Amino acid sequence: MGGETSAIQRVAGKISDDIFSVFKWDRAARADMNWDCCQEAHSKKTHPSDVVFFYIDPYEEEMVYLNTDLKSYAEGTIGKKIVEGALTSLALATECANVSEEWRLKYVHDDSLGYNVRGLLFLYNHDNLYDKDFYENITKKLDHSSINCPPNIKLHLLDPYKISDLI
């Protein structure tokens, strides 16, 4: 939860719950937990799961789990490096979550349909002052090679502008 206080983190969690309940997504009971990394190449002891949302993908007919990293920053701290760092960490966690027995036991509601874990970076601006074009200022400038996301891993990003549109 680097960069966020627990009170601000709770606000981001509440807002994410409010947004995703509209989509009829469920939320795993466990939240704000670390679990063991199971891939030596990651050079990490653990990975975080702030919150995990899940829903049945009507096209794939499998359960989709969104291993969500809740970030809440003031306007002046939202930048390319922060986003790249968060996406890099999320890519590693998502790659590991797809094969981790510990993650499966903690978060998978029902594996009879099959499931896929995706990463979701929820980037909330708690002072509501971020008014820049997020795509032009950050997304377009991201160094995708530094994020090092495997091709079979899907990451999603909800930026401050999209979040403010949804709330």
PyMOL CGO cylinders between C-alpha atoms (Angstrom):
from pymol import cmd
from pymol.cgo import CYLINDER

trace = [
    CYLINDER, 0.00, 0.00, 0.00, 2.92, 2.33, -0.62, 0.3, 1, 1, 1, 1, 1, 1,
    CYLINDER, 2.92, 2.33, -0.62, 1.95, 5.99, -0.84, 0.3, 1, 1, 1, 1, 1, 1,
    CYLINDER, 1.95, 5.99, -0.84, -1.42, 5.64, 0.86, 0.3, 1, 1, 1, 1, 1, 1,
    CYLINDER, -1.42, 5.64, 0.86, -2.56, 6.00, 4.44, 0.3, 1, 1, 1, 1, 1, 1,
    CYLINDER, -2.56, 6.00, 4.44, -4.95, 3.38, 5.79, 0.3, 1, 1, 1, 1, 1, 1,
    CYLINDER, -4.95, 3.38, 5.79, -7.83, 5.92, 5.97, 0.3, 1, 1, 1, 1, 1, 1,
    CYLINDER, -7.83, 5.92, 5.97, -7.37, 6.90, 2.33, 0.3, 1, 1, 1, 1, 1, 1,
    CYLINDER, -7.37, 6.90, 2.33, -6.98, 3.23, 1.43, 0.3, 1, 1, 1, 1, 1, 1,
    CYLINDER, -6.98, 3.23, 1.43, -10.37, 2.53, 3.07, 0.3, 1, 1, 1, 1, 1, 1,
    CYLINDER, -10.37, 2.53, 3.07, -11.96, 5.28, 0.98, 0.3, 1, 1, 1, 1, 1, 1,
    CYLINDER, -11.96, 5.28, 0.98, -10.50, 3.75, -2.21, 0.3, 1, 1, 1, 1, 1, 1,
    CYLINDER, -10.50, 3.75, -2.21, -11.83, 0.36, -1.10, 0.3, 1, 1, 1, 1, 1, 1,
    CYLINDER, -11.83, 0.36, -1.10, -15.30, 1.77, -0.43, 0.3, 1, 1, 1, 1, 1, 1,
    CYLINDER, -15.30, 1.77, -0.43, -15.39, 3.51, -3.80, 0.3, 1, 1, 1, 1, 1, 1,
    CYLINDER, -15.39, 3.51, -3.80, -14.23, 0.38, -5.61, 0.3, 1, 1, 1, 1, 1, 1,
    CYLINDER, -14.23, 0.38, -5.61, -16.96, -1.65, -3.87, 0.3, 1, 1, 1, 1, 1, 1,
    CYLINDER, -16.96, -1.65, -3.87, -19.58, 0.92, -4.89, 0.3, 1, 1, 1, 1, 1, 1,
    CYLINDER, -19.58, 0.92, -4.89, -18.44, 0.90, -8.52, 0.3, 1, 1, 1, 1, 1, 1,
    CYLINDER, -18.44, 0.90, -8.52, -18.12, -2.84, -8.94, 0.3, 1, 1, 1, 1, 1, 1,
    CYLINDER, -18.12, -2.84, -8.94, -21.38, -3.73, -7.19, 0.3, 1, 1, 1, 1, 1, 1,
    CYLINDER, -21.38, -3.73, -7.19, -23.15, -1.96, -10.08, 0.3, 1, 1, 1, 1, 1, 1,
    CYLINDER, -23.15, -1.96, -10.08, -21.55, -4.51, -12.44, 0.3, 1, 1, 1, 1, 1, 1,
    CYLINDER, -21.55, -4.51, -12.44, -22.80, -7.33, -10.16, 0.3, 1, 1, 1, 1, 1, 1,
    CYLINDER, -22.80, -7.33, -10.16, -19.25, -8.39, -9.40, 0.3, 1, 1, 1, 1, 1, 1,
    CYLINDER, -19.25, -8.39, -9.40, -18.66, -10.21, -6.14, 0.3, 1, 1, 1, 1, 1, 1,
    CYLINDER, -18.66, -10.21, -6.14, -15.89, -9.47, -3.69, 0.3, 1, 1, 1, 1, 1, 1,
    CYLINDER, -15.89, -9.47, -3.69, -13.81, -12.15, -2.00, 0.3, 1, 1, 1, 1, 1, 1,
    CYLINDER, -13.81, -12.15, -2.00, -14.15, -12.16, 1.78, 0.3, 1, 1, 1, 1, 1, 1,
    CYLINDER, -14.15, -12.16, 1.78, -10.41, -11.87, 2.34, 0.3, 1, 1, 1, 1, 1, 1,
    CYLINDER, -10.41, -11.87, 2.34, -8.83, -8.48, 1.74, 0.3, 1, 1, 1, 1, 1, 1,
    CYLINDER, -8.83, -8.48, 1.74, -5.53, -6.69, 2.26, 0.3, 1, 1, 1, 1, 1, 1,
    CYLINDER, -5.53, -6.69, 2.26, -3.47, -9.86, 2.47, 0.3, 1, 1, 1, 1, 1, 1,
    CYLINDER, -3.47, -9.86, 2.47, -0.04, -11.00, 1.36, 0.3, 1, 1, 1, 1, 1, 1,
    CYLINDER, -0.04, -11.00, 1.36, 0.56, -14.51, 0.06, 0.3, 1, 1, 1, 1, 1, 1,
    CYLINDER, 0.56, -14.51, 0.06, 3.75, -16.38, -0.76, 0.3, 1, 1, 1, 1, 1, 1,
    CYLINDER, 3.75, -16.38, -0.76, 5.40, -15.94, -4.13, 0.3, 1, 1, 1, 1, 1, 1,
    CYLINDER, 5.40, -15.94, -4.13, 5.76, -19.33, -5.84, 0.3, 1, 1, 1, 1, 1, 1,
    CYLINDER, 5.76, -19.33, -5.84, 8.06, -18.28, -8.68, 0.3, 1, 1, 1, 1, 1, 1,
    CYLINDER, 8.06, -18.28, -8.68, 11.78, -17.92, -8.02, 0.3, 1, 1, 1, 1, 1, 1,
    CYLINDER, 11.78, -17.92, -8.02, 12.23, -15.65, -11.05, 0.3, 1, 1, 1, 1, 1, 1,
    CYLINDER, 12.23, -15.65, -11.05, 10.20, -12.96, -9.27, 0.3, 1, 1, 1, 1, 1, 1,
    CYLINDER, 10.20, -12.96, -9.27, 12.79, -12.62, -6.48, 0.3, 1, 1, 1, 1, 1, 1,
    CYLINDER, 12.79, -12.62, -6.48, 10.00, -11.80, -4.02, 0.3, 1, 1, 1, 1, 1, 1,
    CYLINDER, 10.00, -11.80, -4.02, 8.88, -13.39, -0.78, 0.3, 1, 1, 1, 1, 1, 1,
    CYLINDER, 8.88, -13.39, -0.78, 5.23, -12.37, -1.07, 0.3, 1, 1, 1, 1, 1, 1,
    CYLINDER, 5.23, -12.37, -1.07, 2.69, -10.64, -3.30, 0.3, 1, 1, 1, 1, 1, 1,
    CYLINDER, 2.69, -10.64, -3.30, -0.23, -8.46, -2.15, 0.3, 1, 1, 1, 1, 1, 1,
    CYLINDER, -0.23, -8.46, -2.15, -3.95, -8.71, -2.81, 0.3, 1, 1, 1, 1, 1, 1,
    CYLINDER, -3.95, -8.71, -2.81, -5.73, -5.58, -1.59, 0.3, 1, 1, 1, 1, 1, 1,
    CYLINDER, -5.73, -5.58, -1.59, -9.08, -6.90, -2.76, 0.3, 1, 1, 1, 1, 1, 1,
    CYLINDER, -9.08, -6.90, -2.76, -10.22, -9.59, -5.20, 0.3, 1, 1, 1, 1, 1, 1,
    CYLINDER, -10.22, -9.59, -5.20, -13.36, -9.15, -7.30, 0.3, 1, 1, 1, 1, 1, 1,
    CYLINDER, -13.36, -9.15, -7.30, -14.83, -11.95, -9.37, 0.3, 1, 1, 1, 1, 1, 1,
    CYLINDER, -14.83, -11.95, -9.37, -17.52, -12.59, -11.95, 0.3, 1, 1, 1, 1, 1, 1,
    CYLINDER, -17.52, -12.59, -11.95, -18.47, -15.17, -14.57, 0.3, 1, 1, 1, 1, 1, 1,
    CYLINDER, -18.47, -15.17, -14.57, -17.25, -14.17, -18.02, 0.3, 1, 1, 1, 1, 1, 1,
    CYLINDER, -17.25, -14.17, -18.02, -20.28, -14.80, -20.27, 0.3, 1, 1, 1, 1, 1, 1,
    CYLINDER, -20.28, -14.80, -20.27, -18.11, -15.30, -23.35, 0.3, 1, 1, 1, 1, 1, 1,
    CYLINDER, -18.11, -15.30, -23.35, -15.40, -17.52, -21.90, 0.3, 1, 1, 1, 1, 1, 1,
    CYLINDER, -15.40, -17.52, -21.90, -17.76, -19.30, -19.49, 0.3, 1, 1, 1, 1, 1, 1,
    CYLINDER, -17.76, -19.30, -19.49, -15.15, -19.19, -16.77, 0.3, 1, 1, 1, 1, 1, 1,
    CYLINDER, -15.15, -19.19, -16.77, -14.74, -17.27, -13.56, 0.3, 1, 1, 1, 1, 1, 1,
    CYLINDER, -14.74, -17.27, -13.56, -12.60, -14.15, -13.85, 0.3, 1, 1, 1, 1, 1, 1,
    CYLINDER, -12.60, -14.15, -13.85, -10.82, -12.99, -10.71, 0.3, 1, 1, 1, 1, 1, 1,
    CYLINDER, -10.82, -12.99, -10.71, -9.45, -9.46, -10.55, 0.3, 1, 1, 1, 1, 1, 1,
    CYLINDER, -9.45, -9.46, -10.55, -6.50, -9.34, -8.19, 0.3, 1, 1, 1, 1, 1, 1,
    CYLINDER, -6.50, -9.34, -8.19, -6.83, -5.65, -7.40, 0.3, 1, 1, 1, 1, 1, 1,
    CYLINDER, -6.83, -5.65, -7.40, -4.19, -3.21, -6.26, 0.3, 1, 1, 1, 1, 1, 1,
    CYLINDER, -4.19, -3.21, -6.26, -5.92, -0.19, -4.69, 0.3, 1, 1, 1, 1, 1, 1,
    CYLINDER, -5.92, -0.19, -4.69, -3.82, 2.94, -4.98, 0.3, 1, 1, 1, 1, 1, 1,
    CYLINDER, -3.82, 2.94, -4.98, -4.85, 6.33, -3.69, 0.3, 1, 1, 1, 1, 1, 1,
    CYLINDER, -4.85, 6.33, -3.69, -2.64, 9.33, -4.37, 0.3, 1, 1, 1, 1, 1, 1,
    CYLINDER, -2.64, 9.33, -4.37, -2.76, 13.10, -4.29, 0.3, 1, 1, 1, 1, 1, 1,
    CYLINDER, -2.76, 13.10, -4.29, -2.65, 14.90, -7.64, 0.3, 1, 1, 1, 1, 1, 1,
    CYLINDER, -2.65, 14.90, -7.64, 1.02, 15.85, -7.40, 0.3, 1, 1, 1, 1, 1, 1,
    CYLINDER, 1.02, 15.85, -7.40, 2.21, 12.29, -6.81, 0.3, 1, 1, 1, 1, 1, 1,
    CYLINDER, 2.21, 12.29, -6.81, 0.52, 10.58, -9.77, 0.3, 1, 1, 1, 1, 1, 1,
    CYLINDER, 0.52, 10.58, -9.77, 3.14, 10.05, -12.45, 0.3, 1, 1, 1, 1, 1, 1,
    CYLINDER, 3.14, 10.05, -12.45, 4.58, 7.66, -15.01, 0.3, 1, 1, 1, 1, 1, 1,
    CYLINDER, 4.58, 7.66, -15.01, 7.11, 6.05, -12.62, 0.3, 1, 1, 1, 1, 1, 1,
    CYLINDER, 7.11, 6.05, -12.62, 4.46, 5.44, -9.94, 0.3, 1, 1, 1, 1, 1, 1,
    CYLINDER, 4.46, 5.44, -9.94, 2.16, 3.79, -12.48, 0.3, 1, 1, 1, 1, 1, 1,
    CYLINDER, 2.16, 3.79, -12.48, 4.97, 1.72, -14.04, 0.3, 1, 1, 1, 1, 1, 1,
    CYLINDER, 4.97, 1.72, -14.04, 6.03, 0.50, -10.60, 0.3, 1, 1, 1, 1, 1, 1,
    CYLINDER, 6.03, 0.50, -10.60, 2.48, -0.42, -9.63, 0.3, 1, 1, 1, 1, 1, 1,
    CYLINDER, 2.48, -0.42, -9.63, 1.87, -2.23, -12.94, 0.3, 1, 1, 1, 1, 1, 1,
    CYLINDER, 1.87, -2.23, -12.94, 5.17, -4.11, -12.64, 0.3, 1, 1, 1, 1, 1, 1,
    CYLINDER, 5.17, -4.11, -12.64, 4.27, -5.33, -9.16, 0.3, 1, 1, 1, 1, 1, 1,
    CYLINDER, 4.27, -5.33, -9.16, 0.74, -6.20, -10.31, 0.3, 1, 1, 1, 1, 1, 1,
    CYLINDER, 0.74, -6.20, -10.31, 2.04, -8.14, -13.33, 0.3, 1, 1, 1, 1, 1, 1,
    CYLINDER, 2.04, -8.14, -13.33, 4.24, -10.28, -11.07, 0.3, 1, 1, 1, 1, 1, 1,
    CYLINDER, 4.24, -10.28, -11.07, 1.43, -10.84, -8.56, 0.3, 1, 1, 1, 1, 1, 1,
    CYLINDER, 1.43, -10.84, -8.56, -1.05, -11.74, -11.31, 0.3, 1, 1, 1, 1, 1, 1,
    CYLINDER, -1.05, -11.74, -11.31, 1.35, -14.15, -12.98, 0.3, 1, 1, 1, 1, 1, 1,
    CYLINDER, 1.35, -14.15, -12.98, 1.95, -15.87, -9.65, 0.3, 1, 1, 1, 1, 1, 1,
    CYLINDER, 1.95, -15.87, -9.65, -1.75, -15.86, -8.64, 0.3, 1, 1, 1, 1, 1, 1,
    CYLINDER, -1.75, -15.86, -8.64, -2.62, -17.87, -11.75, 0.3, 1, 1, 1, 1, 1, 1,
    CYLINDER, -2.62, -17.87, -11.75, -0.49, -20.79, -10.53, 0.3, 1, 1, 1, 1, 1, 1,
    CYLINDER, -0.49, -20.79, -10.53, -0.43, -20.32, -6.75, 0.3, 1, 1, 1, 1, 1, 1,
    CYLINDER, -0.43, -20.32, -6.75, -2.17, -22.97, -4.68, 0.3, 1, 1, 1, 1, 1, 1,
    CYLINDER, -2.17, -22.97, -4.68, -2.19, -20.58, -1.69, 0.3, 1, 1, 1, 1, 1, 1,
    CYLINDER, -2.19, -20.58, -1.69, -3.89, -17.84, -3.73, 0.3, 1, 1, 1, 1, 1, 1,
    CYLINDER, -3.89, -17.84, -3.73, -6.43, -20.35, -5.08, 0.3, 1, 1, 1, 1, 1, 1,
    CYLINDER, -6.43, -20.35, -5.08, -7.31, -21.57, -1.59, 0.3, 1, 1, 1, 1, 1, 1,
    CYLINDER, -7.31, -21.57, -1.59, -7.71, -18.01, -0.29, 0.3, 1, 1, 1, 1, 1, 1,
    CYLINDER, -7.71, -18.01, -0.29, -9.68, -16.47, -3.14, 0.3, 1, 1, 1, 1, 1, 1,
    CYLINDER, -9.68, -16.47, -3.14, -11.18, -18.93, -5.61, 0.3, 1, 1, 1, 1, 1, 1,
    CYLINDER, -11.18, -18.93, -5.61, -14.87, -19.21, -4.86, 0.3, 1, 1, 1, 1, 1, 1,
    CYLINDER, -14.87, -19.21, -4.86, -15.60, -22.14, -7.19, 0.3, 1, 1, 1, 1, 1, 1,
    CYLINDER, -15.60, -22.14, -7.19, -13.12, -23.67, -9.61, 0.3, 1, 1, 1, 1, 1, 1,
    CYLINDER, -13.12, -23.67, -9.61, -15.62, -26.01, -11.30, 0.3, 1, 1, 1, 1, 1, 1,
    CYLINDER, -15.62, -26.01, -11.30, -15.98, -23.57, -14.22, 0.3, 1, 1, 1, 1, 1, 1,
    CYLINDER, -15.98, -23.57, -14.22, -12.28, -22.97, -14.53, 0.3, 1, 1, 1, 1, 1, 1,
    CYLINDER, -12.28, -22.97, -14.53, -10.86, -19.57, -13.76, 0.3, 1, 1, 1, 1, 1, 1,
    CYLINDER, -10.86, -19.57, -13.76, -8.45, -16.90, -14.87, 0.3, 1, 1, 1, 1, 1, 1,
    CYLINDER, -8.45, -16.90, -14.87, -6.75, -14.30, -12.70, 0.3, 1, 1, 1, 1, 1, 1,
    CYLINDER, -6.75, -14.30, -12.70, -6.28, -10.81, -14.11, 0.3, 1, 1, 1, 1, 1, 1,
    CYLINDER, -6.28, -10.81, -14.11, -4.71, -7.78, -12.52, 0.3, 1, 1, 1, 1, 1, 1,
    CYLINDER, -4.71, -7.78, -12.52, -6.56, -4.54, -11.87, 0.3, 1, 1, 1, 1, 1, 1,
    CYLINDER, -6.56, -4.54, -11.87, -4.78, -1.34, -10.90, 0.3, 1, 1, 1, 1, 1, 1,
    CYLINDER, -4.78, -1.34, -10.90, -7.33, 0.98, -9.28, 0.3, 1, 1, 1, 1, 1, 1,
    CYLINDER, -7.33, 0.98, -9.28, -5.65, 4.40, -9.25, 0.3, 1, 1, 1, 1, 1, 1,
    CYLINDER, -5.65, 4.40, -9.25, -7.79, 6.78, -7.20, 0.3, 1, 1, 1, 1, 1, 1,
    CYLINDER, -7.79, 6.78, -7.20, -7.04, 10.50, -6.79, 0.3, 1, 1, 1, 1, 1, 1,
    CYLINDER, -7.04, 10.50, -6.79, -8.21, 11.26, -3.25, 0.3, 1, 1, 1, 1, 1, 1,
    CYLINDER, -8.21, 11.26, -3.25, -7.87, 15.05, -3.44, 0.3, 1, 1, 1, 1, 1, 1,
    CYLINDER, -7.87, 15.05, -3.44, -9.86, 15.21, -6.71, 0.3, 1, 1, 1, 1, 1, 1,
    CYLINDER, -9.86, 15.21, -6.71, -7.35, 17.66, -8.21, 0.3, 1, 1, 1, 1, 1, 1,
    CYLINDER, -7.35, 17.66, -8.21, -5.95, 15.46, -10.98, 0.3, 1, 1, 1, 1, 1, 1,
    CYLINDER, -5.95, 15.46, -10.98, -7.19, 17.15, -14.16, 0.3, 1, 1, 1, 1, 1, 1,
    CYLINDER, -7.19, 17.15, -14.16, -4.61, 16.09, -16.74, 0.3, 1, 1, 1, 1, 1, 1,
    CYLINDER, -4.61, 16.09, -16.74, -5.29, 13.80, -19.69, 0.3, 1, 1, 1, 1, 1, 1,
    CYLINDER, -5.29, 13.80, -19.69, -4.16, 10.52, -18.11, 0.3, 1, 1, 1, 1, 1, 1,
    CYLINDER, -4.16, 10.52, -18.11, -3.69, 8.80, -21.46, 0.3, 1, 1, 1, 1, 1, 1,
    CYLINDER, -3.69, 8.80, -21.46, -1.53, 11.57, -22.95, 0.3, 1, 1, 1, 1, 1, 1,
    CYLINDER, -1.53, 11.57, -22.95, 0.46, 12.26, -19.79, 0.3, 1, 1, 1, 1, 1, 1,
    CYLINDER, 0.46, 12.26, -19.79, 0.99, 8.75, -18.46, 0.3, 1, 1, 1, 1, 1, 1,
    CYLINDER, 0.99, 8.75, -18.46, -0.49, 5.78, -20.33, 0.3, 1, 1, 1, 1, 1, 1,
    CYLINDER, -0.49, 5.78, -20.33, 0.94, 6.76, -23.71, 0.3, 1, 1, 1, 1, 1, 1,
    CYLINDER, 0.94, 6.76, -23.71, 4.41, 7.22, -22.18, 0.3, 1, 1, 1, 1, 1, 1,
    CYLINDER, 4.41, 7.22, -22.18, 4.58, 3.94, -20.24, 0.3, 1, 1, 1, 1, 1, 1,
    CYLINDER, 4.58, 3.94, -20.24, 7.62, 1.79, -20.97, 0.3, 1, 1, 1, 1, 1, 1,
    CYLINDER, 7.62, 1.79, -20.97, 5.89, -1.55, -21.51, 0.3, 1, 1, 1, 1, 1, 1,
    CYLINDER, 5.89, -1.55, -21.51, 9.21, -3.42, -21.62, 0.3, 1, 1, 1, 1, 1, 1,
    CYLINDER, 9.21, -3.42, -21.62, 10.01, -2.26, -18.07, 0.3, 1, 1, 1, 1, 1, 1,
    CYLINDER, 10.01, -2.26, -18.07, 6.65, -3.56, -16.83, 0.3, 1, 1, 1, 1, 1, 1,
    CYLINDER, 6.65, -3.56, -16.83, 7.58, -6.99, -18.17, 0.3, 1, 1, 1, 1, 1, 1,
    CYLINDER, 7.58, -6.99, -18.17, 4.06, -8.41, -18.27, 0.3, 1, 1, 1, 1, 1, 1,
    CYLINDER, 4.06, -8.41, -18.27, 3.94, -11.94, -19.71, 0.3, 1, 1, 1, 1, 1, 1,
    CYLINDER, 3.94, -11.94, -19.71, 1.78, -12.21, -22.86, 0.3, 1, 1, 1, 1, 1, 1,
    CYLINDER, 1.78, -12.21, -22.86, -0.73, -14.55, -21.20, 0.3, 1, 1, 1, 1, 1, 1,
    CYLINDER, -0.73, -14.55, -21.20, -1.43, -12.11, -18.34, 0.3, 1, 1, 1, 1, 1, 1,
    CYLINDER, -1.43, -12.11, -18.34, -4.11, -9.44, -18.62, 0.3, 1, 1, 1, 1, 1, 1,
    CYLINDER, -4.11, -9.44, -18.62, -3.80, -6.20, -16.68, 0.3, 1, 1, 1, 1, 1, 1,
    CYLINDER, -3.80, -6.20, -16.68, -6.53, -3.57, -16.45, 0.3, 1, 1, 1, 1, 1, 1,
    CYLINDER, -6.53, -3.57, -16.45, -6.12, 0.03, -15.31, 0.3, 1, 1, 1, 1, 1, 1,
    CYLINDER, -6.12, 0.03, -15.31, -8.80, 2.28, -13.86, 0.3, 1, 1, 1, 1, 1, 1,
    CYLINDER, -8.80, 2.28, -13.86, -7.27, 5.74, -13.82, 0.3, 1, 1, 1, 1, 1, 1,
    CYLINDER, -7.27, 5.74, -13.82, -8.44, 8.76, -11.78, 0.3, 1, 1, 1, 1, 1, 1,
    CYLINDER, -8.44, 8.76, -11.78, -10.47, 10.16, -14.68, 0.3, 1, 1, 1, 1, 1, 1,
    CYLINDER, -10.47, 10.16, -14.68, -12.35, 6.90, -15.33, 0.3, 1, 1, 1, 1, 1, 1,
    CYLINDER, -12.35, 6.90, -15.33, -13.00, 6.44, -11.61, 0.3, 1, 1, 1, 1, 1, 1,
    CYLINDER, -13.00, 6.44, -11.61, -14.40, 9.96, -11.23, 0.3, 1, 1, 1, 1, 1, 1,
    CYLINDER, -14.40, 9.96, -11.23, -16.70, 9.28, -14.21, 0.3, 1, 1, 1, 1, 1, 1,
    CYLINDER, -16.70, 9.28, -14.21, -18.00, 6.14, -12.50, 0.3, 1, 1, 1, 1, 1, 1,
    CYLINDER, -18.00, 6.14, -12.50, -18.70, 7.65, -9.07, 0.3, 1, 1, 1, 1, 1, 1,
]
cmd.load_cgo(trace, "trace")
